[in-house]
Amino acid sequence: MKPSITRRHFLETASLAGAGLSLALPQLASAGDGNGTASAVGAGTDKPVVLGGKPLCGSLPTWPIFDQTEEKAVLDTLHSGKWYRG
């Protein structure tokens, strides 16, 4: 008969797997892809950006992005006086 997985067993296994991956990640990153370049997983992970490390990506776009369509829809709603479907 197949044993059933309990919540306790699942959490134990998941935490052990996470700990094992975190311990193995530096070795995987330093191994590279075989042609002398570092793998994408460990690229630039010597220091965090806060401590002067290299950022992984450029600047992120500002959010939310509105144009005249959304602005007109909001203004139409404000001017209509109908704030709900009732």
C-alpha positions in Angstrom: 0.0 0.0 0.0 1.3 3.5 -0.9 2.0 5.6 2.2 0.0 8.9 2.4 2.0 12.1 2.7 1.3 14.1 5.7 1.6 17.9 6.0 4.5 17.4 8.4 6.3 15.1 6.0 5.8 17.4 3.1 7.1 20.5 5.0 10.1 18.5 6.2 11.0 17.3 2.7 10.5 20.7 1.2 12.6 22.5 3.7 15.4 19.9 3.3 15.3 20.3 -0.5 15.5 24.1 -0.2 18.4 23.9 2.2 20.2 21.5 -0.1 19.7 23.7 -3.1 20.9 26.8 -1.3 24.1 24.9 -0.3 24.7 23.5 -3.8 24.0 26.8 -5.6 27.5 28.3 -5.2 29.1 25.2 -6.6 26.7 25.1 -9.6 27.3 28.8 -10.3 31.1 28.5 -10.2 31.0 25.4 -12.5 29.8 27.6 -15.3 28.6 26.2 -18.6 31.9 24.5 -19.6 33.3 27.1 -22.0 34.8 29.5 -19.4 31.7 31.7 -18.8 29.7 31.8 -15.6 26.2 30.4 -15.7 23.2 32.8 -15.6 22.2 31.5 -12.2 25.4 32.8 -10.5 26.2 35.8 -12.7 27.1 38.8 -10.6 26.2 37.3 -7.2 29.4 38.2 -5.4 27.8 41.1 -3.7 24.3 42.3 -3.4 23.4 45.5 -5.2 22.9 47.3 -1.9 26.5 46.7 -1.0 27.9 47.7 -4.4 27.3 44.6 -6.5 26.3 44.6 -10.2 22.6 44.9 -10.8 21.0 42.0 -12.7 18.8 44.2 -14.9 18.5 47.8 -15.9 15.8 50.2 -14.6 12.3 48.9 -14.4 9.4 50.7 -16.1 7.3 52.9 -13.9 3.9 51.5 -13.0 1.1 51.9 -13.7 1.2 53.2 -17.2 -1.7 55.4 -18.1 -2.6 57.0 -21.4 -5.4 59.2 -22.6 -7.8 56.3 -22.8 -7.7 55.4 -19.1 -7.6 59.0 -18.1 -10.8 59.7 -20.2 -12.5 56.7 -18.7 -11.8 57.8 -15.1 -12.9 61.4 -15.8 -16.1 60.2 -17.5 -16.8 58.1 -14.4 -16.1 61.0 -12.0 -18.3 63.4 -14.0 -21.2 60.9 -14.4 -21.9 60.7 -10.7 -22.6 56.9 -10.9 -20.0 55.2 -8.7 -21.7 51.8 -8.7 -24.0 49.6 -10.8 -27.0 50.0 -8.5 
